[in-house]
Amino acid sequence: MQDSYSKISIQERCKSHWAVILIAILTPLLLMAVWPILPTHVTVFSMMHTYAGLALVAIMTAYSIDAYGEKAKAATIPFVIFLIAALAIDTHLTHAAIKSGLTGKKMAQEAIQKTGQPVGNVYIVIIEDDYPKLSSFCVIPNEAFGWGAAARYETNYRWPKVLQDTTIVRTPDAITDAKQLSSEIISNRQADCVWIVNHKDIDVVKR
């Protein structure tokens, strides 16, 4: 009897050792397989691309329901949590998009007010922005301004008819450089006026 127990114990130990060896071999292989694609997966399932993971979550939920049978209700809990998280993220991103749109609208109204009258050709000098942004949902001010497109929208696309733009590097002398460039543009009659975009502020140089 004791010999049989000893044999079983030895077999169990052998199985345990083989399991440890197998894990030791497979773990590095698994890491080697997953590591190169990890940045992509982190991006896909992050706050920016929540819905990209919806199909995979749905498949996993369906598989869990099929596999667990009577315990299927428990398998739906992660799916419901995912939907709640997606809704919360969607609310946040919608708020960020609306906020960016209002920034662009305010900048457009300022440009129109300072210009004073309709003009046909506007040159836009943008001082490079260093504000952080969150893709297309929460953009930096000059992108919210749409390189002047927001002003055209505010005038119901009546004016300006032509928009040109250039971006200069932000330096301590960037504002001076922008004004000098604007004067050259006006002198060369390249535009009717110049809009200088500095963060959320608009400065207008006229003829």
Phi, psi and omega in degrees: 000316180294323179296321180294320176297322179296318179296317179296318179298317179296318179298317179296320178295320179297316178298319179297316179297317179296324178296318179297316180297317181297316178297318180297327180279316186286328182301308177299322179296319179296317178297320178296327180283321186276323187306315181297329183263358183301315179301322179295316181293321179298321179290315184298320185260019178272186183297334183284333186228048183303316188286345176295333180273354185298317182297316180295319178297319179298317179296316179297321179295315179299318179297318180296318179298318180292324185280322186267348173058255185296334180267023185297328182300322180294331181289338181278345182300311178301325180295317179295319178298319179299316180296321178295316179297319179298319179295319179296317179294319179299320178297317180296314183291324177297317177299317180296320180294318179296319180298317178296319179297321179292326176296314179297321179296316180296319178295320179296316179296322178295317180297317180295316181297317182287332177290322172089323182211159180300138176229154184270326187231119180238133175255131183249121176256115183256124173276120186312131185268148177243017177286147174287155178220160179238078179052217184277354181277323184223085188267166177286158187306316184293333176282327175296326176290341175068032181054037178098346182296329179297324178292320177298321178296318181295332179265015182059035177064022177282321178202159351286151181281327183239131177236128174236153180211157173212152182241134177245154183290140178283118177223172176303333181257017186298320182294317178297316180297320181295318179292322178295316178297321179297319178297320179294320179296316179294318180297322180276004179055039177279343180203161177284328175201168181237133173256120177264121182257115179232101188057240180266358184267142178241128174242137185246128175249120183252170175288000000 
